[in-house]
Amino acid sequence: MTPASMSGPEPGQALASGAAAERSAALFADARAMHDAALARLDAGDIRDAAEKAWCATKRASDGLIVARTGDEPERAPDTTRGLRRLGMDDEDIRRSMSHYYVARETLHGSCFYRASCELIEDTERLIHETIDYIDEAERRAAV
């Protein structure tokens, strides 16, 4: 992907329907690439970097879902959280899948990456691997 295809709209500016679909697809592709990178880092024995890449994949998939449904791309993680909560108010499947988002944010991003506390290694590895399930589910929900 080129840098131009990775850039989103100006903050606060919604994308038109075709542009939103294109941007959403780019975000999901990036989420999958980040998950692949997370698995590669895990295979290399770097669980902290793997955890951060899996968190990034989770956030990118969440952003892809939000863009597909609203045309608005979240600028920062708190915007993503708010966007998911808004979508979850009307969609029970999104509301249920948000548990992965919150666990990834806290465990993979907060504890493992930032605080270097990756205890329960097997659980952290499981979360990294299960990120692909979240990406798949978010992409399915984006198409609704």
ABEGO torsion letter per residue (X at the ends): XBAAAABBBBBGBBBBAAAAAAAAAAAAAAAAAAAAAAAAAAAAGBAAAAAAAAAAAAAAAAAAAAAAAAGBBBABAAAAAAAAAAAAAABAAAAAAAAAAAAAAAAAAAAAAAAGBABGAAAAAAAAAAAAAAAAAAAAAAAX
